[in-house]
Amino acid sequence: MIQWAMASHDLITLDPDILGGTPVFVGTRVPVKTMSEYLENSYSLGELLECFPSVGRELACKVLERSEFALLTAA
């Protein structure tokens, strides 16, 4: 069984006062979708983190891990 070090709300914030409720990395105003767009366009995770230093490597990796888990366990 996989145990998560962080709960979902510790990774992503949905708040109507922050970018109209767009899911953002917790503690930032960086939309989570930005990471997907960067990776889809062949940018590295390092390049994303350079452009958005408020998103820490650990946070970005946890979101990727959680996304992978959700995709692989979807019924």
PDB file as gemmi writes it, atoms N, CA and C in Angstrom:
CRYST1    1.000    1.000    1.000  90.00  90.00  90.00 P 1                      
ATOM      1  N   MET A   1       0.836  -1.188   0.000  1.00  0.00           N  
ATOM      2  CA  MET A   1       0.000   0.000   0.000  1.00  0.00           C  
ATOM      3  C   MET A   1       0.876   1.246   0.000  1.00  0.00           C  
ATOM      4  N   ILE A   2       0.542   2.197  -0.839  1.00  0.00           N  
ATOM      5  CA  ILE A   2       1.291   3.445  -0.914  1.00  0.00           C  
ATOM      6  C   ILE A   2       0.767   4.395   0.147  1.00  0.00           C  
ATOM      7  N   GLN A   3       1.680   4.992   0.900  1.00  0.00           N  
ATOM      8  CA  GLN A   3       1.298   6.004   1.866  1.00  0.00           C  
ATOM      9  C   GLN A   3       1.815   7.337   1.369  1.00  0.00           C  
ATOM     10  N   TRP A   4       0.962   8.322   1.351  1.00  0.00           N  
ATOM     11  CA  TRP A   4       1.332   9.639   0.864  1.00  0.00           C  
ATOM     12  C   TRP A   4       1.829  10.493   2.009  1.00  0.00           C  
ATOM     13  N   ALA A   5       2.934  11.175   1.791  1.00  0.00           N  
ATOM     14  CA  ALA A   5       3.492  12.080   2.793  1.00  0.00           C  
ATOM     15  C   ALA A   5       2.658  13.348   2.907  1.00  0.00           C  
ATOM     16  N   MET A   6       1.921  13.676   1.873  1.00  0.00           N  
ATOM     17  CA  MET A   6       1.113  14.896   1.874  1.00  0.00           C  
ATOM     18  C   MET A   6      -0.287  14.548   1.389  1.00  0.00           C  
ATOM     19  N   ALA A   7      -1.286  15.162   1.990  1.00  0.00           N  
ATOM     20  CA  ALA A   7      -2.660  15.004   1.521  1.00  0.00           C  
ATOM     21  C   ALA A   7      -2.859  15.893   0.305  1.00  0.00           C  
ATOM     22  N   SER A   8      -3.915  15.637  -0.466  1.00  0.00           N  
ATOM     23  CA  SER A   8      -4.168  16.417  -1.682  1.00  0.00           C  
ATOM     24  C   SER A   8      -4.223  17.912  -1.410  1.00  0.00           C  
ATOM     25  N   HIS A   9      -4.872  18.299  -0.312  1.00  0.00           N  
ATOM     26  CA  HIS A   9      -4.985  19.731  -0.023  1.00  0.00           C  
ATOM     27  C   HIS A   9      -3.643  20.331   0.387  1.00  0.00           C  
ATOM     28  N   ASP A  10      -2.657  19.499   0.655  1.00  0.00           N  
ATOM     29  CA  ASP A  10      -1.310  19.981   0.943  1.00  0.00           C  
ATOM     30  C   ASP A  10      -0.508  20.194  -0.338  1.00  0.00           C  
ATOM     31  N   LEU A  11      -1.071  19.784  -1.463  1.00  0.00           N  
ATOM     32  CA  LEU A  11      -0.378  19.892  -2.742  1.00  0.00           C  
ATOM     33  C   LEU A  11      -0.999  20.949  -3.657  1.00  0.00           C  
ATOM     34  N   ILE A  12      -2.307  21.005  -3.668  1.00  0.00           N  
ATOM     35  CA  ILE A  12      -3.041  21.848  -4.616  1.00  0.00           C  
ATOM     36  C   ILE A  12      -4.106  22.643  -3.874  1.00  0.00           C  
ATOM     37  N   THR A  13      -4.247  23.911  -4.257  1.00  0.00           N  
ATOM     38  CA  THR A  13      -5.274  24.778  -3.679  1.00  0.00           C  
ATOM     39  C   THR A  13      -6.293  25.146  -4.750  1.00  0.00           C  
ATOM     40  N   LEU A  14      -7.559  25.081  -4.379  1.00  0.00           N  
ATOM     41  CA  LEU A  14      -8.650  25.581  -5.223  1.00  0.00           C  
ATOM     42  C   LEU A  14      -9.365  26.621  -4.383  1.00  0.00           C  
ATOM     43  N   ASP A  15      -9.171  27.867  -4.724  1.00  0.00           N  
ATOM     44  CA  ASP A  15      -9.734  28.969  -3.945  1.00  0.00           C  
ATOM     45  C   ASP A  15     -10.286  29.996  -4.923  1.00  0.00           C  
ATOM     46  N   PRO A  16     -11.569  30.339  -4.797  1.00  0.00           N  
ATOM     47  CA  PRO A  16     -12.147  31.305  -5.733  1.00  0.00           C  
ATOM     48  C   PRO A  16     -11.443  32.659  -5.724  1.00  0.00           C  
ATOM     49  N   ASP A  17     -10.711  32.969  -4.654  1.00  0.00           N  
ATOM     50  CA  ASP A  17      -9.977  34.232  -4.581  1.00  0.00           C  
ATOM     51  C   ASP A  17      -8.587  34.158  -5.220  1.00  0.00           C  
ATOM     52  N   ILE A  18      -8.174  32.963  -5.623  1.00  0.00           N  
ATOM     53  CA  ILE A  18      -6.865  32.794  -6.281  1.00  0.00           C  
ATOM     54  C   ILE A  18      -7.123  32.299  -7.698  1.00  0.00           C  
ATOM     55  N   LEU A  19      -6.870  33.164  -8.658  1.00  0.00           N  
ATOM     56  CA  LEU A  19      -7.070  32.854 -10.083  1.00  0.00           C  
ATOM     57  C   LEU A  19      -8.445  32.261 -10.363  1.00  0.00           C  
ATOM     58  N   GLY A  20      -9.460  32.770  -9.669  1.00  0.00           N  
ATOM     59  CA  GLY A  20     -10.832  32.344  -9.923  1.00  0.00           C  
ATOM     60  C   GLY A  20     -11.108  30.887  -9.625  1.00  0.00           C  
ATOM     61  N   GLY A  21     -10.331  30.273  -8.754  1.00  0.00           N  
ATOM     62  CA  GLY A  21     -10.547  28.872  -8.395  1.00  0.00           C  
ATOM     63  C   GLY A  21      -9.755  27.885  -9.220  1.00  0.00           C  
ATOM     64  N   THR A  22      -8.893  28.372 -10.092  1.00  0.00           N  
ATOM     65  CA  THR A  22      -8.021  27.491 -10.870  1.00  0.00           C  
ATOM     66  C   THR A  22      -7.134  26.702  -9.914  1.00  0.00           C  
ATOM     67  N   PRO A  23      -6.989  25.396 -10.100  1.00  0.00           N  
ATOM     68  CA  PRO A  23      -6.101  24.628  -9.223  1.00  0.00           C  
ATOM     69  C   PRO A  23      -4.654  25.121  -9.347  1.00  0.00           C  
ATOM     70  N   VAL A  24      -4.087  25.516  -8.215  1.00  0.00           N  
ATOM     71  CA  VAL A  24      -2.712  26.017  -8.189  1.00  0.00           C  
ATOM     72  C   VAL A  24      -1.899  25.200  -7.192  1.00  0.00           C  
ATOM     73  N   PHE A  25      -0.577  25.211  -7.374  1.00  0.00           N  
ATOM     74  CA  PHE A  25       0.300  24.584  -6.396  1.00  0.00           C  
ATOM     75  C   PHE A  25       0.107  25.324  -5.076  1.00  0.00           C  
ATOM     76  N   VAL A  26      -0.017  24.593  -4.001  1.00  0.00           N  
ATOM     77  CA  VAL A  26      -0.264  25.194  -2.697  1.00  0.00           C  
ATOM     78  C   VAL A  26       0.814  26.230  -2.372  1.00  0.00           C  
ATOM     79  N   GLY A  27       0.369  27.365  -1.851  1.00  0.00           N  
ATOM     80  CA  GLY A  27       1.293  28.429  -1.472  1.00  0.00           C  
ATOM     81  C   GLY A  27       1.789  29.274  -2.625  1.00  0.00           C  
ATOM     82  N   THR A  28       1.222  29.062  -3.818  1.00  0.00           N  
ATOM     83  CA  THR A  28       1.642  29.817  -5.005  1.00  0.00           C  
ATOM     84  C   THR A  28       0.411  30.302  -5.753  1.00  0.00           C  
ATOM     85  N   ARG A  29       0.669  30.997  -6.832  1.00  0.00           N  
ATOM     86  CA  ARG A  29      -0.380  31.364  -7.782  1.00  0.00           C  
ATOM     87  C   ARG A  29      -0.076  30.710  -9.137  1.00  0.00           C  
ATOM     88  N   VAL A  30       0.661  29.620  -9.118  1.00  0.00           N  
ATOM     89  CA  VAL A  30       1.064  28.912 -10.336  1.00  0.00           C  
ATOM     90  C   VAL A  30       0.067  27.785 -10.595  1.00  0.00           C  
ATOM     91  N   PRO A  31      -0.677  27.872 -11.706  1.00  0.00           N  
ATOM     92  CA  PRO A  31      -1.619  26.800 -12.024  1.00  0.00           C  
ATOM     93  C   PRO A  31      -0.910  25.457 -12.219  1.00  0.00           C  
ATOM     94  N   VAL A  32      -1.517  24.407 -11.704  1.00  0.00           N  
ATOM     95  CA  VAL A  32      -0.965  23.057 -11.872  1.00  0.00           C  
ATOM     96  C   VAL A  32      -0.906  22.715 -13.360  1.00  0.00           C  
ATOM     97  N   LYS A  33      -1.857  23.223 -14.122  1.00  0.00           N  
ATOM     98  CA  LYS A  33      -1.891  22.957 -15.568  1.00  0.00           C  
ATOM     99  C   LYS A  33      -0.608  23.450 -16.252  1.00  0.00           C  
ATOM    100  N   THR A  34       0.026  24.454 -15.684  1.00  0.00           N  
ATOM    101  CA  THR A  34       1.264  24.972 -16.258  1.00  0.00           C  
ATOM    102  C   THR A  34       2.321  23.882 -16.337  1.00  0.00           C  
ATOM    103  N   MET A  35       2.398  23.043 -15.308  1.00  0.00           N  
ATOM    104  CA  MET A  35       3.379  21.959 -15.323  1.00  0.00           C  
ATOM    105  C   MET A  35       3.077  20.994 -16.466  1.00  0.00           C  
ATOM    106  N   SER A  36       1.818  20.643 -16.644  1.00  0.00           N  
ATOM    107  CA  SER A  36       1.442  19.749 -17.746  1.00  0.00           C  
ATOM    108  C   SER A  36       1.809  20.363 -19.090  1.00  0.00           C  
ATOM    109  N   GLU A  37       1.529  21.645 -19.242  1.00  0.00           N  
ATOM    110  CA  GLU A  37       1.832  22.320 -20.503  1.00  0.00           C  
ATOM    111  C   GLU A  37       3.335  22.336 -20.778  1.00  0.00           C  
ATOM    112  N   TYR A  38       4.117  22.610 -19.752  1.00  0.00           N  
ATOM    113  CA  TYR A  38       5.578  22.601 -19.923  1.00  0.00           C  
ATOM    114  C   TYR A  38       6.054  21.223 -20.352  1.00  0.00           C  
ATOM    115  N   LEU A  39       5.619  20.191 -19.652  1.00  0.00           N  
ATOM    116  CA  LEU A  39       6.070  18.837 -19.962  1.00  0.00           C  
ATOM    117  C   LEU A  39       5.584  18.377 -21.334  1.00  0.00           C  
ATOM    118  N   GLU A  40       4.352  18.753 -21.691  1.00  0.00           N  
ATOM    119  CA  GLU A  40       3.820  18.411 -23.014  1.00  0.00           C  
ATOM    120  C   GLU A  40       4.626  19.059 -24.127  1.00  0.00           C  
ATOM    121  N   ASN A  41       5.216  20.208 -23.844  1.00  0.00           N  
ATOM    122  CA  ASN A  41       5.988  20.940 -24.851  1.00  0.00           C  
ATOM    123  C   ASN A  41       7.485  20.690 -24.738  1.00  0.00           C  
ATOM    124  N   SER A  42       7.845  19.552 -24.145  1.00  0.00           N  
ATOM    125  CA  SER A  42       9.225  19.064 -24.073  1.00  0.00           C  
ATOM    126  C   SER A  42      10.158  19.904 -23.207  1.00  0.00           C  
ATOM    127  N   TYR A  43       9.604  20.686 -22.293  1.00  0.00           N  
ATOM    128  CA  TYR A  43      10.440  21.373 -21.316  1.00  0.00           C  
ATOM    129  C   TYR A  43      10.693  20.395 -20.169  1.00  0.00           C  
ATOM    130  N   SER A  44      11.801  20.559 -19.494  1.00  0.00           N  
ATOM    131  CA  SER A  44      12.109  19.680 -18.369  1.00  0.00           C  
ATOM    132  C   SER A  44      11.479  20.221 -17.096  1.00  0.00           C  
ATOM    133  N   LEU A  45      11.421  19.376 -16.095  1.00  0.00           N  
ATOM    134  CA  LEU A  45      10.938  19.818 -14.791  1.00  0.00           C  
ATOM    135  C   LEU A  45      11.842  20.917 -14.258  1.00  0.00           C  
ATOM    136  N   GLY A  46      13.122  20.793 -14.482  1.00  0.00           N  
ATOM    137  CA  GLY A  46      14.073  21.815 -14.058  1.00  0.00           C  
ATOM    138  C   GLY A  46      13.778  23.172 -14.685  1.00  0.00           C  
ATOM    139  N   GLU A  47      13.407  23.173 -15.950  1.00  0.00           N  
ATOM    140  CA  GLU A  47      13.070  24.434 -16.625  1.00  0.00           C  
ATOM    141  C   GLU A  47      11.812  25.051 -16.021  1.00  0.00           C  
ATOM    142  N   LEU A  48      10.827  24.214 -15.701  1.00  0.00           N  
ATOM    143  CA  LEU A  48       9.625  24.718 -15.042  1.00  0.00           C  
ATOM    144  C   LEU A  48       9.996  25.368 -13.710  1.00  0.00           C  
ATOM    145  N   LEU A  49      10.827  24.689 -12.935  1.00  0.00           N  
ATOM    146  CA  LEU A  49      11.199  25.193 -11.617  1.00  0.00           C  
ATOM    147  C   LEU A  49      12.026  26.473 -11.713  1.00  0.00           C  
ATOM    148  N   GLU A  50      12.804  26.608 -12.774  1.00  0.00           N  
ATOM    149  CA  GLU A  50      13.549  27.858 -13.003  1.00  0.00           C  
ATOM    150  C   GLU A  50      12.597  29.019 -13.269  1.00  0.00           C  
ATOM    151  N   CYS A  51      11.572  28.759 -14.057  1.00  0.00           N  
ATOM    152  CA  CYS A  51      10.615  29.802 -14.422  1.00  0.00           C  
ATOM    153  C   CYS A  51       9.648  30.119 -13.288  1.00  0.00           C  
ATOM    154  N   PHE A  52       9.394  29.149 -12.440  1.00  0.00           N  
ATOM    155  CA  PHE A  52       8.444  29.316 -11.337  1.00  0.00           C  
ATOM    156  C   PHE A  52       9.097  28.851 -10.037  1.00  0.00           C  
ATOM    157  N   PRO A  53      10.017  29.639  -9.509  1.00  0.00           N  
ATOM    158  CA  PRO A  53      10.761  29.219  -8.319  1.00  0.00           C  
ATOM    159  C   PRO A  53       9.898  29.034  -7.065  1.00  0.00           C  
ATOM    160  N   SER A  54       8.682  29.567  -7.067  1.00  0.00           N  
ATOM    161  CA  SER A  54       7.812  29.362  -5.901  1.00  0.00           C  
ATOM    162  C   SER A  54       7.301  27.928  -5.813  1.00  0.00           C  
ATOM    163  N   VAL A  55       7.423  27.184  -6.917  1.00  0.00           N  
ATOM    164  CA  VAL A  55       7.043  25.766  -6.919  1.00  0.00           C  
ATOM    165  C   VAL A  55       8.316  24.971  -6.613  1.00  0.00           C  
ATOM    166  N   GLY A  56       8.389  24.388  -5.473  1.00  0.00           N  
ATOM    167  CA  GLY A  56       9.563  23.607  -5.106  1.00  0.00           C  
ATOM    168  C   GLY A  56       9.595  22.266  -5.813  1.00  0.00           C  
ATOM    169  N   ARG A  57      10.793  21.708  -5.937  1.00  0.00           N  
ATOM    170  CA  ARG A  57      10.962  20.406  -6.599  1.00  0.00           C  
ATOM    171  C   ARG A  57      10.140  19.327  -5.895  1.00  0.00           C  
ATOM    172  N   GLU A  58      10.183  19.296  -4.573  1.00  0.00           N  
ATOM    173  CA  GLU A  58       9.450  18.263  -3.835  1.00  0.00           C  
ATOM    174  C   GLU A  58       7.956  18.365  -4.111  1.00  0.00           C  
ATOM    175  N   LEU A  59       7.425  19.575  -4.104  1.00  0.00           N  
ATOM    176  CA  LEU A  59       5.998  19.780  -4.368  1.00  0.00           C  
ATOM    177  C   LEU A  59       5.637  19.316  -5.773  1.00  0.00           C  
ATOM    178  N   ALA A  60       6.428  19.720  -6.756  1.00  0.00           N  
ATOM    179  CA  ALA A  60       6.153  19.323  -8.144  1.00  0.00           C  
ATOM    180  C   ALA A  60       6.209  17.800  -8.302  1.00  0.00           C  
ATOM    181  N   CYS A  61       7.189  17.176  -7.685  1.00  0.00           N  
ATOM    182  CA  CYS A  61       7.319  15.711  -7.781  1.00  0.00           C  
ATOM    183  C   CYS A  61       6.155  15.012  -7.103  1.00  0.00           C  
ATOM    184  N   LYS A  62       5.701  15.526  -5.978  1.00  0.00           N  
ATOM    185  CA  LYS A  62       4.557  14.922  -5.284  1.00  0.00           C  
ATOM    186  C   LYS A  62       3.293  15.025  -6.136  1.00  0.00           C  
ATOM    187  N   VAL A  63       3.106  16.167  -6.800  1.00  0.00           N  
ATOM    188  CA  VAL A  63       1.935  16.317  -7.679  1.00  0.00           C  
ATOM    189  C   VAL A  63       2.030  15.334  -8.844  1.00  0.00           C  
ATOM    190  N   LEU A  64       3.197  15.175  -9.418  1.00  0.00           N  
ATOM    191  CA  LEU A  64       3.367  14.204 -10.506  1.00  0.00           C  
ATOM    192  C   LEU A  64       3.104  12.779 -10.017  1.00  0.00           C  
ATOM    193  N   GLU A  65       3.624  12.439  -8.847  1.00  0.00           N  
ATOM    194  CA  GLU A  65       3.399  11.101  -8.290  1.00  0.00           C  
ATOM    195  C   GLU A  65       1.920  10.864  -8.036  1.00  0.00           C  
ATOM    196  N   ARG A  66       1.252  11.847  -7.457  1.00  0.00           N  
ATOM    197  CA  ARG A  66      -0.177  11.710  -7.172  1.00  0.00           C  
ATOM    198  C   ARG A  66      -0.958  11.562  -8.468  1.00  0.00           C  
ATOM    199  N   SER A  67      -0.590  12.317  -9.496  1.00  0.00           N  
ATOM    200  CA  SER A  67      -1.268  12.232 -10.787  1.00  0.00           C  
ATOM    201  C   SER A  67      -1.078  10.852 -11.402  1.00  0.00           C  
ATOM    202  N   GLU A  68       0.136  10.351 -11.337  1.00  0.00           N  
ATOM    203  CA  GLU A  68       0.420   9.013 -11.881  1.00  0.00           C  
ATOM    204  C   GLU A  68      -0.415   7.969 -11.146  1.00  0.00           C  
ATOM    205  N   PHE A  69      -0.440   8.048  -9.840  1.00  0.00           N  
ATOM    206  CA  PHE A  69      -1.212   7.095  -9.047  1.00  0.00           C  
ATOM    207  C   PHE A  69      -2.692   7.164  -9.419  1.00  0.00           C  
ATOM    208  N   ALA A  70      -3.233   8.362  -9.549  1.00  0.00           N  
ATOM    209  CA  ALA A  70      -4.652   8.531  -9.890  1.00  0.00           C  
ATOM    210  C   ALA A  70      -4.947   7.945 -11.268  1.00  0.00           C  
ATOM    211  N   LEU A  71      -4.054   8.146 -12.213  1.00  0.00           N  
ATOM    212  CA  LEU A  71      -4.270   7.613 -13.559  1.00  0.00           C  
ATOM    213  C   LEU A  71      -4.181   6.087 -13.591  1.00  0.00           C  
ATOM    214  N   LEU A  72      -3.242   5.534 -12.856  1.00  0.00           N  
ATOM    215  CA  LEU A  72      -3.028   4.087 -12.887  1.00  0.00           C  
ATOM    216  C   LEU A  72      -4.046   3.312 -12.061  1.00  0.00           C  
ATOM    217  N   THR A  73      -4.704   3.977 -11.139  1.00  0.00           N  
ATOM    218  CA  THR A  73      -5.670   3.281 -10.304  1.00  0.00           C  
ATOM    219  C   THR A  73      -7.110   3.631 -10.670  1.00  0.00           C  
ATOM    220  N   ALA A  74      -7.304   4.466 -11.683  1.00  0.00           N  
ATOM    221  CA  ALA A  74      -8.658   4.831 -12.117  1.00  0.00           C  
ATOM    222  C   ALA A  74      -9.369   3.595 -12.659  1.00  0.00           C  
ATOM    223  N   ALA A  75     -10.603   3.470 -12.273  1.00  0.00           N  
ATOM    224  CA  ALA A  75     -11.376   2.296 -12.710  1.00  0.00           C  
ATOM    225  C   ALA A  75     -12.011   2.517 -14.049  1.00  0.00           C  
TER     226      ALA A  75                                                      
END                                                                             
